[in-house]
C-alpha cells in the first residue's frame, strides 16, 4: 500500500456551516383553511390590467432521457426530478443565490433544545393542482406514506425518506395510513427520547402530527444535523392526499414500454408553479399554474423532450428546436464555445467513482483492489472526458463541504499496480466490468468512452476485463445497485443537499450490495457523525470515516465533475444550481 500526504501537506480549515433559516413561528398562526373543492385552475394566457390577453411563451428543454416516474417519493433519477421539481414543492426550498435552506411550503421552523422535535409553520392559502387545500394534515399524510413505503413499491433506497431517516418498513401501507397509530403520535415527544439508538432501531423517524391546520410537528429518535437541508430534496415534494388515493399511488403497473408506475406516477398532483399536462412518446409537457403562491414567472408551458445522445441535443439547440439542455460534454463544450452559445457551469457537487464489488472472488482481495486503484490515471481521465475545472477526487465528499481528505491515497503508479497484482495471486480470471449505454450523467458524461479508457488502464497492468454493457433503460442501476453482476462498475452520486452525510451515509451507511461491503464499525461511525453539531469535530469525524474508506476501497473516487447547461440566446436568465434545484418559473426569456 502506498501512503502519501495531501498535496498541500496541511489540514484545511472547514468553512463555516451554511446559513440555516430558523425562523420564528410568530404569535398567531391561522387555524384552518377552507375545505371547499375548486376546479383545477386553467392554464394559458395572463391578463393585463387593460383586460387584454398576453400570451405566455413556451420553453423547451432537451432531456437526457425519459423520467422513470413522476412520483417524487419513488424517483431516483435526475431526469425524473428535473420535472417533478416543477410540479411539487417541499416544506423547505433552496435559496437560488446562496444555496441555503429557505421557506417554501413551510414559512418557518424551530427545533427543540434536544433536537428531537421540529415544529413547522405552514404557508396559508396554498392549493394543490386538483383544487384541494394544503394543510398540516396533508403533510402528515405524505410523511406517513413515505414511512410506510415498501421495497416492492419504492424500489431501491434512493427514496429521500429512506436515505435521510434510514427507515426500512417491512409492511405495505397505502397513502394516509401510518406505521403507528394517531394516539401513538400524540406521545411522540416522550417516545422519541425513550426510543433505542438508531444502531438498534434502524430509524431516526419517531412520528409526526398536525397540531392544527397550519402547524406540523416532526419527531426524531435522535438528532439529524442535516435535517433542514435534507428536506430541500425533491423526493420530499408534498403530494395531494386526495390524488394519492384516487390515482392509487402505491399500486404500480407496467406501461406499454414495460415501465412500472402508478396512475399517480403518470399524472402527478402537487402545489408547484407548473401543472402536469401530458406525456406522449418522448415528451412531457407542463402548463403554468396561475394560482401558485409565488405568483411569478413568465412561461406558459414547459416541454421536456428526451434526446438521449449528446450530439442530438447539440443539433436541436442549434436548430432552435429546444431552448436548453443539460449534461454538456467536453466535445460539445468546444462546439458551443465556437458557436457563441451561452454555457452555464455549475460548481462541482457530485462524485464519480469506480466501484469494486467484493462479491467477485478476485476483488475480495485487498491487494487486487489496491492494484486497480494504482492502475487508474485520474488526471488522464479528467483531461480527456471532463469539463475544465473538474478536480481529482481523493474522497467521496465534495471539497465545498469542508471535510479534509484522508491521508491514505493510492495514486497512479503502474509498477506498484503490477507488483501488487502479482503478489495477490490473481491468476488472470476475467473480471466483469459493467458500464451504461445511452445515458449522460453529470458525474458520467461519456460512459462508453470512459469505460474504454479505464479498461485500457486496468488491462495495461495485468487485469483481464470482461465488458458488461447494459443500456441504462434496461436496468443498469438495478443491476449495479443490487450487486447482480459483481465486478467493476461505473457510477457516481449527485448531491441534492449540503451535508456530508448525504454522500457518505447514502453510499456507505448500510451494508451495500453494490460494493459487497459490510463494516459494522464504519456504520457506527457514520451514525455518530450524523448527529454531531456542525463544526471542526464533525469535519474530523467525516475525515476519519474517509480514512477507513480509503483503506477498505469499496470504490475508488475519481473526480468531482463540473457540469454545465447550454441555453439559446433567447434565454436571459436560467436558474443554474449545484444541487439541480432549477425551477423554471425563474427562467426569463427575451421578449
C-alpha positions in Angstrom: 0.0 0.0 0.0 1.3 3.5 -0.9 0.5 6.3 1.5 1.2 9.9 0.8 0.1 13.2 2.4 -2.2 15.8 0.9 -0.7 17.9 -1.9 -0.6 20.9 0.4 0.7 18.9 3.4 -1.7 20.7 5.7 -5.2 20.2 7.0 -7.8 22.5 5.6 -10.0 24.5 7.9 -13.6 23.7 7.2 -15.7 26.6 6.2 -18.5 27.9 8.5 -21.7 25.9 8.1 -24.2 27.2 5.7 -26.7 29.7 6.9 -29.7 27.9 8.3 -33.1 29.6 8.3 -34.5 29.0 11.8 -37.5 31.3 11.6 -39.9 32.2 14.4 -43.3 30.8 14.3 -45.0 34.1 15.2 -47.5 34.8 17.8 -50.6 33.8 15.8 -51.0 31.0 13.2 -54.1 30.8 11.1 -56.3 28.0 12.3 -57.7 26.3 9.3 -58.0 26.5 5.5 -61.3 26.3 3.8 -62.4 22.8 3.0 -64.2 23.5 -0.3 -63.0 22.0 -3.5 -62.4 24.2 -6.5 -62.0 23.3 -10.1 -58.5 22.7 -11.5 -57.1 26.2 -12.4 -56.9 26.7 -16.1 -53.5 27.2 -17.8 -53.0 29.7 -20.5 -52.6 33.4 -21.2 -52.3 36.0 -18.5 -54.5 39.1 -18.5 -53.1 42.6 -18.4 -54.5 45.5 -16.4 -56.4 46.7 -19.5 -58.1 43.3 -19.9 -56.2 42.1 -23.0 -54.7 38.6 -23.0 -50.9 38.5 -23.0 -49.7 35.1 -24.4 -47.1 33.4 -22.3 -44.1 32.0 -24.1 -43.2 28.3 -24.1 -39.8 26.8 -23.1 -38.4 23.5 -24.5 -35.7 21.6 -22.7 -33.7 18.7 -24.1 -33.5 15.9 -21.5 -31.0 13.0 -21.4 -33.9 10.5 -21.1 -37.5 10.0 -20.1 -38.4 10.1 -16.4 -38.7 6.8 -14.7 -41.7 8.1 -12.7 -43.2 11.5 -11.9 -43.9 10.4 -8.3 -41.1 12.1 -6.4 -41.3 9.8 -3.5 -40.3 6.9 -5.7 -38.0 8.6 -8.2 -34.2 8.0 -8.0 -33.0 9.7 -11.2 -32.3 13.3 -12.1 -34.4 13.3 -15.3 -37.5 12.5 -13.2 -36.6 15.0 -10.5 -35.9 17.7 -13.1 -39.6 17.5 -14.0 -41.1 16.8 -10.5 -39.3 19.9 -9.1 -41.7 22.0 -11.4 -44.8 20.2 -10.1 -44.1 19.6 -6.4 -42.7 21.6 -3.6 -41.4 20.6 -0.2 -41.6 22.2 3.2 -38.1 23.8 2.6 -36.7 25.3 -0.5 -33.2 26.3 -1.7 -32.2 30.0 -1.9 -31.2 30.4 -5.6 -28.5 32.9 -4.6 -26.9 31.3 -1.5 -27.9 27.7 -1.7 -29.1 27.8 1.9 -32.5 26.5 3.0 -35.3 28.9 2.6 -39.1 28.9 3.3 -41.3 27.1 0.8 -44.5 25.3 1.9 -43.3 26.0 5.5 -42.8 29.7 6.3 -40.6 28.9 9.3 -39.4 26.1 11.6 -38.0 25.7 15.1 -36.1 22.8 16.7 -36.4 21.8 20.3 -33.3 22.2 22.5 -32.6 18.4 22.3 -33.1 18.4 18.6 -35.8 15.7 18.7 -38.8 17.8 17.9 -39.1 20.2 14.9 -42.1 22.4 14.5 -43.0 23.9 11.1 -45.4 26.8 10.5 -47.1 26.2 7.2 -48.0 28.6 4.4 -51.6 29.7 4.2 -53.8 29.7 1.2 -52.0 27.1 -0.9 -53.9 24.8 -3.2 -52.9 21.5 -4.8 -53.4 21.4 -8.5 -56.6 19.4 -8.0 -58.1 22.2 -6.0 -57.8 20.6 -2.6 -56.3 22.6 0.3 -52.7 22.2 1.5 -52.6 22.0 5.3 -50.8 20.1 8.1 -53.0 17.0 7.6 -51.7 16.8 4.0 -48.1 17.0 5.3 -48.9 14.2 7.8 -50.4 12.0 5.1 -47.2 12.4 3.0 -44.9 11.6 5.9 -47.0 8.6 6.8 -47.0 7.4 3.2 -43.2 7.8 2.9 -42.5 6.0 6.2 -44.8 3.1 5.1 -43.4 2.6 1.6 -42.1 -0.9 0.9 -39.2 -2.1 -1.3 -41.8 -3.5 -3.7 -43.4 -0.1 -4.2 -40.5 2.1 -3.8 -37.6 0.2 -5.4 -34.1 1.0 -4.3 -33.3 3.1 -1.2 -32.9 6.1 -3.4 -36.1 7.4 -1.9 -35.5 10.6 0.0 -37.2 9.4 3.2 -35.2 6.2 3.4 -31.9 8.0 2.7 -32.4 10.7 5.3 -34.2 8.8 8.1 -32.7 5.4 7.5 -36.1 3.9 7.9 -36.9 0.5 6.5 -40.6 -0.5 6.8 -41.4 -4.2 6.3 -45.1 -4.0 5.6 -47.0 -2.1 2.9 -49.3 0.8 3.7 -51.3 3.0 1.4 -51.5 6.8 1.3 -52.6 8.2 4.6 -52.0 5.0 6.6 -49.3 5.1 9.3 -47.0 2.6 10.8 -48.0 3.9 14.2 -51.5 5.0 15.5 -52.5 8.6 15.8 -52.6 8.1 19.6 -49.0 6.9 19.5 -48.1 10.1 17.6 -49.5 12.2 20.4 -47.0 10.5 22.7 -44.2 11.0 20.3 -42.1 13.5 22.3 -41.6 11.0 25.1 -41.3 8.1 22.8 -38.6 9.9 20.8 -36.5 10.2 24.0 -37.2 6.7 25.2 -36.6 5.0 21.8 -33.5 2.9 21.3 -30.5 4.4 19.5 -30.6 4.2 15.6 -28.0 1.5 15.6 -30.6 -0.8 17.3 -33.9 0.6 15.9 -32.6 1.5 12.4 -34.8 4.6 12.1 -34.4 8.2 13.1 -38.1 8.8 12.5 -40.3 8.7 15.5 -43.6 10.1 14.1 -45.4 13.3 13.2 -48.7 15.1 13.8 -50.7 18.1 12.9 -51.0 20.4 15.9 -53.5 22.5 13.9 -54.1 23.3 10.2 -51.0 25.5 10.0 -48.6 23.7 12.3 -46.8 20.4 11.6 -44.7 18.7 14.2 -41.9 16.1 13.3 -40.4 13.8 15.9 -37.0 12.2 15.8 -35.4 9.4 17.8 -32.0 11.1 17.6 -30.9 14.4 16.2 -30.2 14.8 12.5 -27.9 17.7 12.0 -28.6 18.0 8.3 -32.4 17.6 8.6 -33.5 21.0 7.3 -31.0 20.9 4.4 -32.2 17.3 3.6 -35.8 18.4 3.4 -34.9 20.5 0.4 -34.5 17.3 -1.6 -37.1 16.9 -4.5 -38.1 13.5 -3.0 -39.8 15.4 -0.2 -42.3 17.0 -2.6 -45.7 17.2 -1.0 -48.4 15.4 -3.0 -52.2 15.8 -2.8 -53.5 13.1 -0.4 -56.7 13.0 -2.5 -54.8 12.3 -5.7 -52.6 9.8 -4.0 -55.8 7.8 -3.0 -57.8 8.3 -6.2 -54.8 7.6 -8.5 -53.6 4.6 -6.5 -50.1 5.9 -5.9 -48.9 2.7 -4.3 -50.3 0.3 -6.9 -47.8 0.5 -9.8 -48.4 -1.2 -13.1 -46.4 -1.6 -16.3 -47.0 0.7 -19.3 -46.6 -0.3 -22.9 -42.8 0.0 -22.7 -42.7 -2.1 -19.5 -42.0 0.9 -17.2 -43.5 0.5 -13.7 -45.5 3.4 -12.4 -48.9 4.1 -10.8 -51.6 6.3 -12.3 -50.4 9.0 -9.9 -46.8 8.5 -11.2 -48.1 9.2 -14.7 -50.4 12.1 -13.7 -48.9 13.8 -10.6 -50.6 16.4 -8.5 -48.6 18.8 -6.3 -48.6 22.5 -5.4 -45.7 23.7 -7.7 -45.6 26.5 -10.3 -46.4 24.1 -13.1 -49.2 21.6 -13.7 -48.7 18.3 -15.3 -50.3 18.3 -18.8 -49.4 15.2 -20.8 -46.7 12.6 -21.5 -46.7 11.5 -25.1 -44.0 9.5 -26.7 -40.7 11.1 -25.9 -42.1 14.3 -24.5 -43.6 15.6 -21.2 -45.5 18.9 -21.2 -46.4 21.1 -18.3 -48.7 24.2 -18.0 -48.3 27.3 -15.9 -50.1 27.3 -12.5 -51.8 30.7 -12.3 -52.7 30.2 -8.6 -49.3 29.4 -7.4 -48.5 31.2 -4.2 -45.2 32.7 -5.5 -47.2 34.3 -8.4 -44.2 34.9 -10.6 -42.8 33.6 -13.8 -43.0 34.3 -17.5 -43.5 30.9 -19.0 -46.9 29.5 -20.1 -45.8 26.0 -21.0 -42.7 23.8 -20.5 -41.8 20.8 -22.6 -39.2 18.2 -21.9 -38.1 16.2 -24.9 -35.9 13.1 -24.5 -32.8 13.4 -26.6 -30.6 10.6 -25.4 -27.2 11.3 -27.1 -25.2 14.5 -26.6 -24.9 15.2 -30.4 -28.7 15.2 -30.8 -29.1 17.7 -28.0 -26.5 20.0 -29.6 -28.1 19.8 -33.0 -31.6 20.5 -31.5 -30.2 23.6 -29.8 -28.5 24.9 -32.9 -31.8 24.4 -34.9 -33.6 26.2 -32.1 -35.8 23.2 -31.6 -35.0 23.4 -27.9 -34.1 26.3 -25.6 -31.6 24.5 -23.5 -30.2 21.2 -22.4 -28.1 19.7 -19.5 -25.1 17.3 -19.3 -22.9 19.2 -21.8 -19.9 17.1 -22.6 -16.4 18.3 -23.3 -16.7 17.8 -27.1 -20.0 19.8 -27.2 -18.5 22.5 -25.0 -15.9 23.2 -27.6 -18.5 23.4 -30.3 -20.8 25.6 -28.2 -17.9 28.0 -27.5 -17.1 28.2 -31.2 -20.8 28.9 -31.9 -21.0 31.6 -29.3 -23.7 29.8 -27.3 -24.5 30.5 -23.7 -23.0 27.9 -21.3 -23.7 28.0 -17.6 -21.3 26.0 -15.5 -22.3 24.7 -12.0 -19.9 24.4 -9.1 -18.9 20.7 -8.6 -21.3 18.8 -6.3 -21.1 15.2 -7.4 -18.5 12.4 -7.3 -17.7 9.9 -9.9 -16.2 6.5 -8.8 -15.1 3.1 -10.0 -17.0 0.5 -8.0 -15.2 -2.7 -6.9 -17.7 -5.3 -5.7 -16.1 -7.7 -3.2 -18.6 -10.4 -4.0 -16.4 -11.2 -7.0 -13.6 -13.5 -5.6 -10.7 -11.6 -7.1 -11.9 -8.2 -5.8 -12.4 -9.7 -2.3 -8.6 -9.5 -2.1 -7.3 -6.2 -0.7 -4.2 -6.4 -2.9 -6.3 -6.7 -6.1 -8.4 -3.6 -5.3 -5.3 -1.6 -4.4 -3.6 -2.7 -7.6 -6.7 -1.4 -9.5 -6.5 1.9 -7.6 -2.9 2.4 -8.6 -3.6 1.5 -12.2 -6.1 4.3 -12.6 -4.7 7.6 -14.1 -7.3 10.0 -12.8 -5.8 13.1 -14.4 -5.8 11.5 -17.9 -9.5 10.6 -17.5 -10.3 14.2 -16.3 -8.4 15.8 -19.2 -10.0 13.6 -21.8 -13.6 13.5 -20.7 -14.5 16.2 -18.2 -15.0 20.0 -18.4 -12.1 22.2 -17.3 -12.3 22.8 -13.5 -13.1 19.2 -12.7 -10.9 18.1 -9.8 -9.4 14.8 -8.9 -11.4 13.1 -6.1 -9.5 11.7 -3.1 -12.6 11.0 -1.2 -16.4 10.9 -1.6 -17.3 14.3 -0.2 -17.0 17.4 -2.4 -14.5 19.9 -1.1 -17.1 22.7 -0.6 -18.5 20.7 2.4 -15.3 21.3 4.3 -14.3 17.7 5.0 -10.5 17.2 4.7 -9.2 14.3 2.5 -8.0 11.1 4.1 -4.2 10.7 4.3 -4.3 7.3 2.6 -4.1 7.8 -1.1 -3.5 5.2 -3.9 -2.1 7.4 -6.7 -1.4 6.4 -10.3 1.6 4.0 -10.3 1.7 1.3 -12.9 4.7 -0.5 -11.4 3.2 -0.6 -8.0 -0.1 -1.9 -9.5 1.7 -4.8 -11.3 3.6 -5.7 -8.2 0.5 -5.8 -6.0 -1.4 -7.8 -8.6 1.4 -10.4 -8.8 1.7 -10.6 -5.0 -2.0 -11.1 -4.7 -2.0 -14.4 -6.6 -4.5 -13.1 -9.2 -4.5 -15.7 -11.9 -5.9 -13.7 -14.8 -9.5 -14.7 -14.1 -11.9 -12.4 -16.2 -13.4 -9.7 -14.1 -16.8 -8.3 -15.3 -16.8 -4.5 -15.8 -20.4 -3.1 -16.1 -20.9 0.3 -17.7 -24.1 2.0 -19.0 -25.2 2.8 -22.6 -27.3 5.6 -23.9 -27.2 7.9 -20.9 -25.4 11.0 -19.8 -25.0 12.0 -16.2 -23.3 15.0 -14.6 -20.8 12.5 -13.0 -20.5 10.3 -16.1 -20.7 12.4 -19.3 -19.4 9.8 -21.8 -19.7 6.4 -20.2 -18.7 4.2 -23.1 -15.5 6.2 -23.7 -14.7 6.4 -20.1 -15.1 2.7 -19.7 -12.8 2.1 -22.7 -10.0 4.2 -21.2 -10.4 2.7 -17.7 -10.4 -0.8 -19.2 -7.3 0.0 -21.1 -5.6 1.3 -18.0 -6.5 -1.8 -16.0 -5.5 -4.2 -18.7 -2.1 -2.5 -19.0 -1.1 -3.7 -15.5 -2.4 -7.3 -15.9 -6.2 -7.3 -15.3 -8.4 -9.4 -17.6 -11.5 -7.3 -18.2 -14.8 -8.7 -19.5 -17.0 -5.9 -20.7 -20.7 -5.9 -19.5 -22.5 -3.1 -21.4 -26.1 -2.5 -20.1 -28.5 0.0 -21.5 -29.5 2.5 -18.8 -33.1 2.0 -19.6 -32.7 -1.8 -19.4 -32.0 -1.7 -15.7 -28.4 -0.7 -15.3 -29.0 0.9 -11.9 -30.9 -2.1 -10.7 -28.2 -4.4 -11.8 -25.3 -2.5 -10.3 -27.0 -1.4 -7.1 -28.4 -4.8 -6.5 -25.0 -6.4 -6.9 -26.3 -8.7 -9.7 -23.1 -8.6 -11.7 -20.2 -8.4 -9.2 -17.0 -6.9 -10.5 -16.0 -3.4 -11.6 -18.7 -0.8 -12.4 -19.1 2.9 -13.2 -21.4 5.1 -11.1 -21.5 8.3 -9.1 -23.5 10.3 -6.7 -25.2 13.7 -7.4 -25.5 15.9 -4.3 -29.0 17.1 -3.6 -28.3 18.9 -0.3 -25.4 20.3 1.5 -24.4 17.8 4.2 -21.5 15.2 4.3 -23.9 12.5 5.4 -25.8 12.9 2.1 -22.7 11.5 0.3 -21.1 9.2 3.0 -24.2 8.0 4.7 -26.1 7.4 1.4 -23.3 5.4 -0.1 -21.8 3.5 2.9 -24.2 4.0 5.8 -25.6 0.5 5.4 -24.5 -2.9 4.1 -24.2 -2.5 0.4 -25.0 -5.0 -2.3 -23.4 -2.5 -4.8 -20.0 -2.9 -3.3 -20.4 -6.3 -1.5 -19.2 -4.3 1.6 -20.2 -4.5 5.2 -18.5 -2.9 8.1 -20.5 -2.5 11.4 -17.7 -0.3 12.8 -17.9 2.1 9.9 -21.7 2.2 10.1 -21.4 3.1 13.8 -19.0 5.9 13.0 -21.3 7.3 10.3 -24.3 7.2 12.6 -22.4 9.1 15.3 -21.1 11.7 12.8 -24.7 12.2 11.5 -25.8 13.7 14.8 -22.8 15.8 15.7 -23.2 19.6 15.5 -21.6 21.3 12.6 -18.0 22.4 13.3 -14.5 21.1 13.5 -15.4 17.9 15.4 -17.9 16.8 12.8 -15.5 17.6 9.9 -12.8 15.5 11.7 -15.3 12.6 12.2 -16.0 12.5 8.5 -12.3 12.7 7.7 -11.7 9.7 9.9 -14.6 7.9 8.1 -12.9 8.8 4.8 -9.7 7.2 6.1 -11.5 3.9 6.7 -13.0 4.0 3.2 -9.6 4.9 1.6 -8.1 1.8 3.2 -11.0 -0.6 2.6 -11.5 0.6 -1.0 -15.1 -0.5 -1.7 -14.8 2.0 -4.6 -12.2 4.3 -6.0 -13.2 8.0 -6.1 -12.0 9.5 -9.4 -13.4 13.0 -10.0 -15.6 15.9 -8.7 -17.0 16.8 -12.1 -18.1 20.3 -13.3 -21.5 20.1 -15.1 -22.9 22.6 -17.5 -26.2 23.7 -19.1 -26.4 25.2 -22.6 -29.1 27.6 -23.4 -30.2 29.6 -26.5 -29.7 33.3 -27.0 -33.4 33.9 -26.2 -32.8 32.9 -22.6 -32.0 35.9 -20.4 -31.9 34.0 -17.1 -31.6 30.3 -16.2 -31.6 29.3 -12.5 -28.5 27.0 -12.6 -27.9 25.3 -9.3 -25.1 22.9 -8.0 -27.9 20.8 -6.3 -30.0 21.0 -9.5 -32.8 23.0 -7.8 -33.7 24.6 -11.2 -37.4 25.6 -11.1 -38.5 27.1 -14.4 -40.7 29.8 -13.1 -37.4 31.6 -12.6 -36.5 31.3 -16.3 -36.6 34.6 -18.2 -36.8 34.9 -22.0 -36.1 37.8 -24.2 -39.3 39.5 -25.4 
